[in-house]
Amino acid sequence: MTALARPATRREARAGGVAARRAVTRWAGRMFRREWRKQLLVMTLLTVAVTAAVGSITIVHNASFGLDSEFGSANELLRFDGSDPRKLEAGLAAARRSFGTIEVIGHRAIPVPGGVENVDFRAPVKFYRDEPRDLTVVALLRPDGAELVAECRLEAERALPGADQAQRTVHFTGSVRLAAEAPQQPPRRESGDAAIVEGAPVLAPEQVYRLYFHGPAYQVVGSAWRQGDGAAARLAADLPAQFTPGGTGATDEPTLTGTRLVELCFQTAGLLEAGTEARLALPSHVEALRLYAVPAEGPDLVATARPNGRRGFDCVVCDAAGTVVLRVEGYGTVPLPDPLPADVHAPIRSAMRG
């Protein structure tokens, strides 16, 4: 007996696929007739949103800012020293002859009684790739007897890759105290109190700024030397302007706190610490900053910093007559871990160890 076997041929119902497609088509038609108004509204809203976004970006990109956004319609900014009325009038007359109509705006520095207290340097403000950043100053005012205290902090946000929220960092905190009466002027210092001892080594700016990394505007030490149990430094002459308001120009007008005079105190204490402890340290805390006069800069100003016995420094800035301009109390630092290079440390050690 012979048997032949063949694979069974599966017969598909061809009509089933057509019926399914017809059912889906009828269902889609019914959904469209029922929902077409909502779908049209969604499409309209999406079209309007995309058009508005593209249009606003185009307008902002092509907008040109007015040339008079900083100083009105003026195209020149002149500064005159008002300490001598005759020279001021001569300068204004020369400006009128050269430019015609001018507008004279007077500025006067007025000392504000009070000071700055309990400043903590929490984190440095870094400008990544030299790009600008938005900084926020928050001040909470409260009365303190007859005085007014502002609890302040400086903070900034930075968007990190892969993070849903921006990183917020508090960089500095401190209190600003405003008083109705000026603080009592400390006793005048003898004019020779910060004088250079004959034959003593004196640090030059090129030696100081092999240690420090400040830019030209804050290379404030003109010379530095050992002074008793501390160190002294004279403010450098012909410093470049320290501010560029609005990015249009620089100004040498004094600030109420004398930022470069405070920096002179910091750097003077840092030179003493580098010379005696062989380390570079960064600011971490200031107990108090006291203002006693308008902090106008001049090469006759000398800062003297001394250890205060509390693992910190006290510093005063005086003029040639011995008048105390400002005082920094309880300046504390945080040392960097890396040792100083021998060639950088050698001249500072020689000068600061006497």
C-alpha positions as CSV (number, residue, x, y, z in Angstrom):
1,M,0.0,0.0,0.0
2,T,1.4,3.4,-0.9
3,A,0.3,6.6,1.0
4,L,1.1,10.2,-0.1
5,A,1.1,13.0,2.3
6,R,0.9,16.7,1.4
7,P,1.0,19.7,3.7
8,A,-2.3,21.1,4.4
9,T,-3.0,24.4,2.8
10,R,-4.4,27.0,5.2
11,R,-7.2,28.9,3.6
12,E,-7.6,32.4,4.9
13,A,-10.9,34.2,4.9
14,R,-10.0,37.0,2.5
15,A,-13.2,38.8,3.2
16,G,-12.3,39.3,6.9
17,G,-9.5,41.9,6.3
18,V,-11.8,44.0,4.1
19,A,-14.6,43.9,6.7
20,A,-12.1,45.1,9.5
21,R,-10.9,48.0,7.4
22,R,-14.5,49.0,6.7
23,A,-15.3,48.9,10.4
24,V,-12.3,51.1,11.3
25,T,-13.1,53.5,8.5
26,R,-16.7,53.9,9.7
27,W,-15.5,54.3,13.3
28,A,-13.0,57.0,12.3
29,G,-15.8,58.8,10.3
30,R,-18.1,58.8,13.3
31,M,-15.3,60.1,15.6
32,F,-14.4,62.9,13.1
33,R,-18.1,64.0,12.9
34,R,-18.3,64.1,16.7
35,E,-14.9,65.6,17.5
36,W,-14.0,67.8,14.5
37,R,-14.7,71.0,16.4
38,K,-12.3,70.1,19.2
39,Q,-9.6,69.0,16.8
40,L,-10.0,72.2,14.8
41,L,-9.7,74.3,18.0
42,V,-6.5,72.5,19.0
43,M,-4.9,72.9,15.6
44,T,-5.8,76.6,15.7
45,L,-4.3,77.2,19.1
46,L,-1.1,75.4,18.1
47,T,-0.8,77.5,15.0
48,V,-1.3,80.7,16.9
49,A,1.2,79.7,19.6
50,V,3.9,78.7,17.1
51,T,3.3,81.9,15.1
52,A,3.5,84.1,18.2
53,A,6.7,82.4,19.4
54,V,8.5,82.7,16.0
55,G,7.3,86.3,15.6
56,S,8.5,87.4,19.1
57,I,11.9,85.8,18.6
58,T,12.3,87.5,15.3
59,I,11.3,90.9,16.7
60,V,13.7,90.6,19.7
61,H,16.5,89.4,17.4
62,N,16.2,92.3,15.0
63,A,15.4,95.0,17.5
64,S,18.0,97.8,17.8
65,F,18.4,99.5,21.2
66,G,18.4,103.2,21.3
67,L,21.7,105.0,21.4
68,D,20.5,107.3,24.2
69,S,19.6,104.5,26.6
70,E,22.5,105.5,29.0
71,F,23.1,109.2,28.9
72,G,20.1,110.5,27.0
73,S,21.1,112.1,23.7
74,A,24.7,112.9,24.9
75,N,27.6,111.3,23.1
76,E,30.4,112.4,25.4
77,L,30.9,112.0,29.2
78,L,33.4,114.3,30.9
79,R,34.6,114.1,34.5
80,F,36.0,117.1,36.4
81,D,37.5,117.4,39.9
82,G,35.4,119.7,41.9
83,S,37.8,120.2,44.8
84,D,39.1,123.4,43.2
85,P,36.2,125.7,42.1
86,R,38.4,127.8,39.8
87,K,39.7,124.7,37.9
88,L,36.2,123.3,37.8
89,E,34.8,126.5,36.2
90,A,37.7,126.6,33.7
91,G,37.0,123.0,32.7
92,L,33.3,123.6,32.3
93,A,34.0,126.7,30.2
94,A,36.3,124.7,27.9
95,A,33.7,122.0,27.6
96,R,31.1,124.5,26.5
97,R,33.4,126.0,23.9
98,S,34.1,122.6,22.5
99,F,30.7,120.9,22.7
100,G,28.2,123.7,23.0
101,T,25.3,122.7,25.3
102,I,26.4,120.6,28.2
103,E,24.6,119.4,31.3
104,V,26.5,119.5,34.6
105,I,25.7,116.8,37.2
106,G,27.3,117.1,40.6
107,H,28.3,114.2,42.8
108,R,29.2,114.4,46.4
109,A,30.4,111.6,48.7
110,I,28.7,111.7,52.1
111,P,29.8,109.3,54.8
112,V,26.9,107.2,56.3
113,P,27.3,106.5,60.0
114,G,27.3,102.8,60.8
115,G,29.2,99.9,59.4
116,V,29.1,96.3,58.1
117,E,29.0,93.4,60.5
118,N,29.3,89.6,60.5
119,V,30.3,89.1,56.8
120,D,30.7,85.5,55.7
121,F,32.4,84.6,52.4
122,R,30.6,81.4,51.6
123,A,31.4,80.7,48.0
124,P,33.2,82.8,45.3
125,V,31.2,84.2,42.4
126,K,32.5,82.6,39.2
127,F,31.7,83.9,35.7
128,Y,31.9,80.8,33.6
129,R,33.5,81.3,30.2
130,D,33.5,85.1,31.1
131,E,29.8,85.2,30.4
132,P,27.6,87.6,32.4
133,R,25.5,86.3,35.3
134,D,22.5,87.7,37.2
135,L,23.3,88.4,40.8
136,T,20.6,89.0,43.4
137,V,21.1,91.0,46.6
138,V,18.4,90.3,49.2
139,A,18.1,92.8,52.2
140,L,15.8,92.3,55.2
141,L,15.5,95.6,57.2
142,R,14.8,95.6,60.9
143,P,15.1,98.2,63.6
144,D,17.7,97.7,66.3
145,G,17.1,100.4,69.0
146,A,17.8,103.8,67.4
147,E,19.6,102.2,64.5
148,L,18.5,100.3,61.4
149,V,20.0,96.9,60.4
150,A,19.8,95.3,57.0
151,E,20.4,91.5,56.9
152,C,21.9,91.0,53.5
153,R,22.9,88.1,51.3
154,L,24.2,87.8,47.7
155,E,22.9,84.9,45.7
156,A,22.9,83.6,42.1
157,E,21.4,80.8,40.1
158,R,23.1,78.6,37.6
159,A,21.5,76.1,35.2
160,L,23.3,72.7,35.3
161,P,23.2,70.2,32.4
162,G,20.6,67.5,33.1
163,A,19.1,69.3,36.1
164,D,15.4,70.2,36.1
165,Q,15.9,73.2,38.4
166,A,18.6,75.8,38.5
167,Q,21.2,75.6,41.3
168,R,20.9,78.5,43.7
169,T,24.0,79.4,45.7
170,V,24.3,81.9,48.6
171,H,27.7,83.5,48.1
172,F,28.0,86.2,50.8
173,T,26.0,87.1,53.9
174,G,26.3,90.1,56.2
175,S,24.6,92.9,58.1
176,V,24.7,96.6,57.2
177,R,24.1,98.9,60.2
178,L,22.9,102.4,59.7
179,A,23.0,104.9,62.6
180,A,21.8,108.4,63.1
181,E,25.2,109.6,64.6
182,A,28.7,109.1,63.3
183,P,30.9,106.7,65.3
184,Q,33.5,108.3,67.6
185,Q,36.7,108.9,65.8
186,P,39.5,106.7,67.2
187,P,42.6,108.5,68.5
188,R,45.0,109.7,65.8
189,R,48.0,107.5,65.2
190,E,51.5,108.9,65.2
191,S,52.6,109.8,61.7
192,G,55.6,107.4,62.1
193,D,53.5,104.5,63.4
194,A,53.6,102.9,59.9
195,A,56.9,104.3,58.7
196,I,59.4,102.1,57.0
197,V,62.4,101.3,59.2
198,E,65.6,102.3,57.5
199,G,67.3,99.3,55.9
200,A,64.2,97.0,56.3
201,P,63.2,95.0,53.2
202,V,60.2,96.4,51.3
203,L,58.1,94.4,48.9
204,A,57.5,95.8,45.5
205,P,54.2,95.2,43.5
206,E,55.8,92.8,41.1
207,Q,56.8,90.6,44.1
208,V,53.4,90.9,45.8
209,Y,51.4,90.0,42.6
210,R,53.4,86.9,42.0
211,L,51.5,85.6,45.1
212,Y,48.1,87.2,44.4
213,F,46.1,86.8,41.2
214,H,44.2,90.0,41.2
215,G,43.5,92.1,38.1
216,P,45.0,95.6,37.6
217,A,42.1,97.4,39.3
218,Y,42.7,95.5,42.5
219,Q,46.5,95.4,42.6
220,V,46.2,97.8,45.5
221,V,49.6,97.3,47.2
222,G,52.1,99.9,46.1
223,S,54.7,98.7,48.7
224,A,54.6,96.5,51.9
225,W,56.9,96.0,54.8
226,R,57.0,94.5,58.3
227,Q,55.6,96.8,61.0
228,G,56.1,95.7,64.6
229,D,54.1,92.6,65.2
230,G,52.2,93.1,62.0
231,A,52.5,94.4,58.5
232,A,51.9,97.6,56.7
233,A,51.1,98.4,53.0
234,R,50.7,101.7,51.1
235,L,47.9,102.1,48.6
236,A,49.2,102.0,45.1
237,A,49.0,105.2,43.0
238,D,47.3,105.6,39.6
239,L,45.0,102.6,40.0
240,P,42.7,102.0,37.0
241,A,39.0,102.5,37.4
242,Q,37.3,99.7,39.3
243,F,33.7,99.8,38.0
244,T,32.1,99.7,34.6
245,P,28.5,100.7,35.2
246,G,26.2,99.4,32.5
247,G,29.2,98.3,30.5
248,T,29.6,101.7,29.0
249,G,32.5,103.2,30.9
250,A,34.4,103.2,34.2
251,T,34.2,105.4,37.2
252,D,36.5,106.2,40.1
253,E,33.8,107.7,42.3
254,P,34.3,106.4,45.9
255,T,31.9,103.8,47.3
256,L,30.5,104.2,50.8
257,T,32.5,101.3,52.1
258,G,35.8,101.9,50.2
259,T,36.1,98.5,48.6
260,R,39.7,98.9,47.5
261,L,40.7,100.1,51.0
262,V,39.1,97.0,52.5
263,E,41.0,94.9,49.9
264,L,44.2,96.7,51.0
265,C,43.5,95.4,54.5
266,F,42.9,91.9,53.2
267,Q,46.1,91.8,51.1
268,T,48.2,93.3,53.9
269,A,47.0,90.6,56.3
270,G,47.6,88.0,53.6
271,L,51.2,89.1,53.1
272,L,51.9,88.8,56.8
273,E,50.3,85.3,56.8
274,A,52.2,84.2,53.7
275,G,55.5,85.5,55.1
276,T,55.2,84.0,58.6
277,E,53.0,80.9,57.9
278,A,54.2,80.1,54.4
279,R,50.6,79.8,53.0
280,L,48.1,81.6,50.9
281,A,44.7,82.1,52.5
282,L,41.4,83.3,51.2
283,P,38.9,85.6,53.1
284,S,36.3,83.7,55.1
285,H,34.8,86.1,57.7
286,V,34.8,89.8,58.9
287,E,33.4,90.6,62.3
288,A,33.0,94.3,61.6
289,L,33.9,97.1,59.2
290,R,33.8,100.6,60.8
291,L,33.8,103.8,58.7
292,Y,35.1,107.0,60.2
293,A,35.6,109.2,57.1
294,V,34.8,109.4,53.4
295,P,37.0,106.5,51.9
296,A,38.6,108.6,49.2
297,E,41.6,106.9,47.7
298,G,45.1,108.4,47.7
299,P,48.7,107.3,47.8
300,D,49.1,108.7,51.3
301,L,46.8,105.9,52.8
302,V,48.5,103.1,54.7
303,A,47.0,99.9,56.0
304,T,48.4,98.3,59.1
305,A,47.3,94.7,59.9
306,R,48.1,92.9,63.2
307,P,47.1,89.5,64.7
308,N,44.2,89.9,67.1
309,G,44.9,86.8,69.2
310,R,41.7,85.1,68.0
311,R,43.2,83.4,64.9
312,G,42.4,86.5,62.8
313,F,43.6,90.0,62.1
314,D,42.6,93.6,62.9
315,C,43.5,96.3,60.4
316,V,43.3,100.1,60.2
317,V,43.7,102.4,57.2
318,C,45.1,105.9,58.1
319,D,46.1,109.0,56.1
320,A,49.3,110.9,56.3
321,A,48.0,112.9,59.3
322,G,47.2,109.7,61.2
323,T,43.4,110.0,60.8
324,V,41.7,106.6,60.8
325,V,39.6,106.3,57.7
326,L,38.3,102.8,58.3
327,R,38.9,99.8,60.5
328,V,38.4,96.1,59.8
329,E,38.0,93.9,62.8
330,G,38.1,90.1,63.1
331,Y,39.3,89.3,59.6
332,G,39.5,85.5,59.3
333,T,40.9,83.4,56.5
334,V,40.9,79.9,55.1
335,P,44.3,78.6,53.9
336,L,44.7,76.9,50.6
337,P,46.2,73.4,50.8
338,D,49.0,73.8,48.2
339,P,52.4,75.1,49.5
340,L,53.8,78.4,48.2
341,P,56.5,78.1,45.4
342,A,59.9,78.8,46.9
343,D,60.7,81.6,44.5
344,V,57.4,83.3,45.4
345,H,57.7,82.8,49.1
346,A,61.3,83.9,49.5
347,P,61.0,87.7,49.2
348,I,57.8,87.8,51.2
349,R,59.4,85.7,54.0
350,S,62.4,88.0,54.0
351,A,60.2,91.1,54.3
352,M,57.6,89.8,56.8
353,R,60.0,88.1,59.2
354,G,62.0,91.3,59.7
